[in-house]
Amino acid sequence: MSTDLEKIAKSRKIKYFLISFVDMFGVLRAKLVPARAIGMMQRDGAAFAGFATWLDMTPAHPDMFAKPDPDSLIVLPWKPEVAWLAADLWMDGKEVEASPRVLLKRQLERAAKLGYRMKTGVECEYFLINPDGTAISDARDVQPKPCYDQTALMRRYDVISEICDAMNLLGWCPYQNDHEDANGQFEMNWDYDDALRTADKHAFFKYMTRTIAEMHGLRATFMPKPFLGLTGNGCHAHVSVWDSAGKKNLFLDAKGELGLSKLAYSFLGGIIHNAESLCAFFNPTINSFKRINAPVTASGATWSPNTITYSGNNRTHMIRIPEAGRFELRLMDGAVNPYLGQAGVLAAGLDGVKNKRDPGKRLDIDMYALGHTVKGAKKLPLNMLDSVRFADQSKVLRDAFGNAFMDSYVKLKMREWASFNSALTPWERDNTLDC
């Protein structure tokens, strides 16, 4: 073992470790392990019952062991005697291929064999709301265009600054915090990194934000559309592909259109080609589709796509090219599984590279005002059921993720859809009681 967690525990006075993993639905699972046992856990892993989480297992399955990745270690800034570790799942001496972190590592291995290394950054939007989730936490945050509102931002200074200070302490290099487009909504940005590290940080960021908000008597939600009249929570991903050493940006070409290389456009073509099926991972909940197919919000724009198009520095499209050498994928929302989102981007991008997929013509129009005039552009799915069906039928995703994972994910999502349909909504009573 290159990193000895027992020695780290002694040198940094860590009393407990959270050995953690994310299941298929993005739920963060963990065991709290005392430092005295961390050596054994590093060697053998912490035991879990897979059936008790959102993994497609039964009570008859043997123990599943979460083996921590020492390179992922994060000491909790607000509780420095506790450290968090992302873990990979093992069963019967083999990695659990259907676990999201392992799935992402497999895509990264595929890319590495081709000499590619994906680097990403994420923009995690969230609302600060009251503890019971019925309203935003700041009753004075009422501007019709609240984005960048300095006064509302500073009324939440204690929460925002504590989260940002924590990221600084962790070496994430945060560089800006802002009030977002919805009342009560915020976004915090930190430097991009290798895709696996970004996914680990993303998973921890959501936990950290919720925890610090609770410490201030508030609640943080990443739900895609918690308030119908307000802009939803996106999770925009910035993507570039580098050489195996991570030194040369292979998407960058000063002579290419908008500063992108042919490789970048093929990668982009893969995202465009697979967008409908990617929605099952990028927009994984029933609520997700109230964001990407929303009517105009109180601020005047949804800031989310509903059509599969790309553009230059134009935020009304699904994919934006803000500058040379990278693109911004604006489809993901706050419910995205940190690992499956990254894995989906890479799987689709590699498909585009392999098949030299053409992303089509760039559109520079305002899609919110003129989208109805565009002919031939595909629309995004209207609901979770459609997106899961697209994913189920996707040869690209099945080749990349394997039939076992895809069958399990589709089965669990279909159960979720069936559960939703077993509920009677207020809308149905209001509109069809006297039909």
C-alpha positions in Angstrom: 0.0 0.0 0.0 1.5 3.3 -1.1 -0.5 5.3 1.4 -0.8 3.9 5.0 -4.1 5.2 6.5 -3.0 4.0 10.0 0.0 6.3 9.8 -2.1 9.1 8.5 -4.6 8.7 11.3 -1.8 9.0 13.9 0.0 11.9 12.3 -3.2 13.9 11.7 -5.0 12.8 14.9 -7.9 11.3 13.0 -10.3 9.4 15.3 -12.8 8.1 12.8 -13.1 7.4 9.1 -16.2 7.6 7.0 -15.8 4.8 4.4 -18.3 5.8 1.8 -19.7 4.9 -1.6 -22.5 6.1 -3.8 -25.2 3.7 -5.0 -27.0 3.7 -8.4 -29.4 6.4 -7.3 -26.7 8.7 -6.0 -27.3 8.1 -2.3 -24.1 8.4 -0.2 -23.7 5.4 2.0 -21.0 5.0 4.7 -19.8 3.3 7.8 -18.0 5.2 10.6 -14.8 3.3 11.4 -12.6 4.0 14.4 -9.0 4.7 13.6 -7.8 1.6 15.4 -9.5 -0.5 12.6 -8.6 1.5 9.6 -5.7 -0.8 8.7 -7.9 -3.8 8.4 -10.5 -1.8 6.5 -7.9 -0.6 4.0 -6.8 -4.2 3.4 -10.2 -6.0 3.4 -12.9 -3.3 3.1 -15.9 -2.4 5.2 -18.8 -4.9 4.9 -22.2 -3.9 3.6 -25.4 -5.7 2.5 -25.9 -4.6 -1.1 -29.7 -5.2 -1.0 -30.0 -2.5 1.7 -28.9 0.1 -0.8 -30.0 1.1 -4.4 -28.0 -1.7 -6.0 -29.7 -4.5 -7.8 -29.0 -7.2 -5.2 -31.0 -9.6 -3.0 -30.7 -10.5 0.7 -29.1 -13.8 -0.5 -26.1 -12.0 -2.0 -22.8 -12.3 0.1 -21.2 -9.4 1.8 -20.1 -6.5 -0.3 -16.9 -4.8 0.8 -16.1 -1.1 0.4 -12.4 -0.7 0.0 -11.3 2.9 0.5 -9.2 4.8 -2.0 -6.5 6.5 0.1 -6.0 9.1 -2.5 -9.6 10.3 -2.0 -9.0 11.1 1.7 -10.7 14.4 2.9 -10.5 15.5 6.5 -13.8 17.1 7.5 -13.0 20.8 7.9 -15.8 21.3 10.5 -14.9 18.1 12.3 -11.1 17.5 11.8 -11.1 14.3 13.9 -13.1 12.6 11.1 -11.9 11.8 7.6 -14.0 10.8 4.5 -12.9 8.2 2.0 -14.4 7.2 -1.3 -14.5 3.5 -1.7 -14.8 0.9 -4.5 -17.1 -2.1 -4.0 -15.9 -5.7 -4.0 -17.8 -9.0 -3.8 -16.4 -12.5 -3.9 -12.9 -11.2 -4.6 -13.9 -9.1 -7.6 -14.9 -5.5 -8.1 -18.7 -4.9 -8.3 -18.9 -3.7 -11.9 -22.4 -2.2 -11.3 -21.1 0.2 -8.7 -21.0 3.8 -10.0 -17.4 4.6 -9.0 -16.1 1.3 -10.5 -18.1 2.0 -13.7 -16.4 5.4 -14.0 -13.0 3.9 -13.5 -13.7 1.4 -16.3 -14.5 4.3 -18.7 -11.3 6.1 -17.6 -9.3 2.9 -18.3 -10.8 2.7 -21.8 -9.8 6.2 -22.4 -6.3 5.7 -21.0 -5.7 2.8 -23.5 -6.3 5.3 -26.3 -4.0 7.8 -24.7 -6.7 10.1 -23.3 -7.3 11.6 -19.9 -10.6 13.5 -19.3 -10.6 16.5 -17.0 -13.8 18.0 -15.8 -15.3 20.7 -13.6 -18.9 20.9 -12.3 -21.1 23.8 -11.3 -23.4 22.6 -8.5 -26.4 24.8 -8.0 -28.5 24.4 -4.9 -31.2 26.2 -2.9 -31.0 27.2 0.8 -34.4 26.4 2.1 -36.3 26.1 5.4 -35.9 22.8 7.3 -39.3 21.4 6.2 -38.5 22.1 2.5 -41.6 24.3 1.9 -40.0 27.6 1.1 -36.6 29.3 0.5 -34.9 30.3 3.7 -34.7 34.1 3.0 -38.1 35.7 2.9 -36.5 39.0 1.8 -35.0 37.3 -1.3 -37.8 38.4 -3.7 -36.2 40.2 -6.7 -37.7 39.2 -10.0 -34.1 39.0 -11.4 -32.2 37.8 -8.3 -29.1 36.5 -10.1 -25.9 38.0 -8.6 -27.9 39.9 -6.0 -25.2 41.1 -3.6 -27.5 41.9 -0.7 -29.2 38.4 -0.8 -25.8 36.8 -1.2 -24.4 38.5 1.8 -27.4 37.7 4.0 -26.2 34.1 3.5 -22.5 35.0 4.0 -22.1 32.8 7.1 -23.1 29.6 5.2 -21.5 30.5 1.9 -18.2 31.6 3.4 -18.0 28.5 5.7 -18.4 26.2 2.7 -15.9 28.2 0.6 -13.4 28.3 3.5 -13.7 24.5 3.7 -12.9 24.1 0.0 -9.9 26.4 0.5 -8.7 24.3 3.4 -9.1 21.2 1.2 -7.0 22.6 -1.6 -9.8 22.6 -4.1 -9.0 26.2 -5.2 -12.5 27.7 -5.1 -12.7 30.9 -7.2 -16.2 32.3 -7.0 -19.5 32.1 -5.2 -22.7 33.7 -6.4 -26.4 34.0 -5.9 -28.0 32.2 -8.9 -31.0 32.9 -11.1 -33.6 31.8 -8.7 -34.5 33.3 -5.4 -32.7 31.4 -2.6 -30.4 29.7 -5.1 -26.6 29.7 -5.0 -23.6 28.3 -6.9 -20.0 27.8 -5.9 -17.1 27.0 -8.3 -13.8 25.3 -7.8 -11.0 24.3 -10.1 -11.4 21.4 -12.6 -9.5 18.1 -12.1 -9.2 14.6 -13.4 -12.7 13.2 -13.8 -12.5 10.7 -10.9 -11.3 13.4 -8.5 -14.0 15.7 -9.7 -16.6 13.0 -9.1 -15.2 12.3 -5.6 -15.2 16.1 -4.8 -18.7 16.4 -6.2 -20.1 13.6 -4.0 -18.4 15.2 -0.9 -19.5 18.7 -1.9 -23.1 17.8 -1.7 -22.6 16.2 1.7 -20.6 19.1 3.0 -23.1 21.7 1.7 -26.0 19.9 3.3 -24.2 19.5 6.6 -23.0 23.1 6.9 -26.4 24.4 6.0 -27.9 22.2 8.8 -25.4 23.6 11.2 -26.9 27.0 10.5 -30.4 25.9 10.9 -31.1 25.7 7.2 -31.4 23.0 4.6 -29.6 22.7 1.2 -31.3 21.0 -1.7 -29.9 20.0 -5.1 -33.4 18.8 -6.3 -33.7 19.7 -10.0 -36.9 21.7 -9.6 -37.9 22.3 -6.0 -40.1 25.4 -6.8 -42.1 25.4 -10.0 -41.9 29.1 -10.7 -38.2 29.4 -10.2 -35.1 28.3 -12.2 -34.1 24.8 -11.4 -30.8 23.4 -10.1 -28.4 22.5 -12.9 -25.1 20.9 -12.6 -23.2 22.1 -15.7 -20.1 20.0 -16.6 -17.0 21.5 -18.3 -15.1 18.9 -20.3 -11.8 18.6 -21.9 -9.6 15.7 -22.9 -5.8 15.7 -22.4 -2.9 13.4 -23.3 -2.0 10.6 -20.9 0.4 12.8 -18.9 -2.2 15.4 -18.4 0.0 18.1 -19.9 -1.5 18.8 -23.4 -5.1 19.7 -23.9 -6.1 17.6 -27.0 -9.4 19.6 -27.4 -7.4 22.8 -28.0 -6.6 23.8 -31.5 -5.9 27.5 -32.2 -6.7 27.0 -35.8 -9.9 25.0 -35.3 -13.4 26.4 -35.3 -13.9 28.3 -32.0 -10.5 26.9 -30.9 -11.6 23.2 -30.8 -9.7 20.3 -32.4 -11.2 17.6 -34.7 -11.0 15.3 -31.7 -13.1 17.7 -29.7 -15.8 17.9 -32.3 -16.0 14.1 -32.7 -16.3 13.8 -28.9 -19.0 16.5 -29.0 -20.7 14.5 -31.8 -20.9 11.5 -29.5 -22.6 13.6 -26.8 -25.1 14.9 -29.4 -25.7 11.4 -30.8 -26.4 9.9 -27.4 -28.1 12.8 -25.6 -31.5 11.2 -25.4 -30.2 8.0 -23.7 -27.8 10.0 -21.5 -30.8 11.8 -19.9 -31.4 8.6 -17.9 -28.1 9.4 -16.0 -27.9 13.2 -16.4 -31.5 13.8 -15.4 -32.2 10.7 -13.3 -35.4 11.7 -11.4 -39.1 12.3 -12.2 -38.6 15.8 -11.0 -35.7 16.3 -13.4 -38.0 16.8 -16.4 -39.8 19.7 -14.7 -36.5 21.5 -15.1 -35.5 20.7 -18.7 -39.1 21.0 -20.1 -40.1 23.9 -17.9 -42.2 27.0 -18.9 -40.6 30.4 -18.5 -39.6 31.1 -14.9 -40.1 34.2 -12.8 -36.7 35.6 -14.0 -37.7 35.3 -17.6 -35.6 32.2 -18.6 -35.3 28.6 -17.5 -31.5 28.5 -18.3 -32.0 24.8 -19.2 -32.2 23.1 -22.6 -35.0 21.1 -24.1 -33.5 20.6 -27.6 -30.3 18.7 -28.6 -28.2 21.6 -30.0 -24.8 23.2 -29.5 -23.5 26.7 -29.9 -20.6 29.1 -29.2 -20.8 31.3 -26.1 -24.6 31.1 -25.9 -26.3 29.7 -22.8 -29.6 28.9 -24.5 -28.2 25.6 -26.0 -27.6 22.2 -24.5 -23.9 22.5 -25.1 -21.9 25.8 -25.0 -18.4 26.4 -26.2 -17.4 29.3 -23.9 -13.8 29.4 -25.0 -11.1 27.5 -26.8 -10.2 24.0 -25.6 -13.3 23.0 -23.7 -17.1 22.8 -23.8 -19.8 23.1 -21.2 -22.6 20.5 -21.1 -25.6 22.2 -19.6 -27.9 19.2 -19.5 -27.1 17.7 -16.1 -29.1 18.6 -13.1 -28.5 18.6 -9.3 -29.8 15.0 -9.0 -27.0 13.6 -11.3 -25.0 10.8 -9.7 -21.5 12.3 -9.6 -19.9 9.1 -11.0 -22.5 8.1 -13.5 -22.6 11.6 -14.9 -18.9 11.6 -15.6 -19.0 8.0 -16.9 -21.8 8.9 -19.3 -19.9 11.9 -20.7 -16.9 9.8 -21.4 -18.7 6.8 -22.8 -20.6 9.0 -25.3 -17.5 11.0 -26.1 -15.4 7.9 -26.9 -18.2 6.6 -29.1 -18.1 9.9 -31.0 -14.3 9.6 -31.4 -14.4 6.0 -32.4 -17.1 6.6 -35.1 -16.0 10.1 -36.0 -19.5 11.4 -35.3 -20.3 14.8 -36.7 -22.1 17.1 -34.2 -23.8 18.9 -37.1 -24.1 22.6 -37.7 -23.5 24.9 -34.8 -26.5 27.2 -34.1 -25.9 30.7 -32.8 -29.6 31.7 -32.4 -31.4 32.4 -29.1 -33.1 29.0 -28.7 -35.5 30.3 -26.1 -36.9 32.8 -28.6 -36.3 31.1 -32.0 -36.0 27.4 -31.1 -39.3 26.7 -32.7 -37.9 27.7 -36.1 -35.1 25.1 -36.0 -35.9 22.1 -38.3 -34.5 18.7 -37.7 -33.1 19.2 -34.2 -34.1 16.4 -31.8 -36.0 17.2 -28.6 -34.9 15.9 -25.2 -37.2 13.3 -23.6 -40.3 14.6 -21.9 -40.2 12.4 -18.8 -38.1 9.9 -17.0 -39.9 6.9 -18.5 -38.9 8.0 -22.1 -35.3 8.7 -21.0 -34.9 5.2 -19.4 -36.4 3.6 -22.5 -33.8 5.4 -24.7 -31.0 4.2 -22.4 -32.4 0.7 -22.3 -32.2 0.5 -26.1 -28.8 2.2 -26.4 -26.1 0.0 -27.9 -23.5 2.6 -27.1 -24.3 2.6 -23.4 -24.7 -1.2 -23.2 -21.3 -1.7 -24.9 -19.7 0.8 -22.5 -21.4 -0.1 -19.2 -22.3 -3.7 -19.8 -25.6 -5.4 -20.0 -25.7 -6.4 -16.3 -25.4 -2.8 -15.2 -27.8 -1.4 -17.7 -30.4 -4.1 -17.0 -30.1 -3.4 -13.2 -30.4 0.4 -13.6 -33.3 0.2 -16.0 -35.1 -2.3 -13.7 -34.7 0.0 -10.6 -35.7 3.1 -12.5 -38.8 1.3 -13.9 -39.8 0.4 -10.3 -39.4 4.0 -9.4 -41.7 5.0 -12.3 -44.2 2.4 -11.1 -44.1 3.8 -7.6 -44.7 7.3 -8.9 -47.7 6.1 -10.9 -49.2 4.5 -7.8 -49.5 7.9 -6.2 -52.5 10.2 -6.7 -51.5 13.8 -7.2 -53.4 17.0 -6.2 -53.3 17.9 -9.9 -55.4 14.8 -10.8 -58.0 15.6 -8.1 -58.2 19.3 -9.2 -58.6 18.5 -12.9 -60.3 15.2 -13.2 -62.5 14.6 -10.1 -65.5 15.7 -12.0 -64.6 14.3 -15.4 
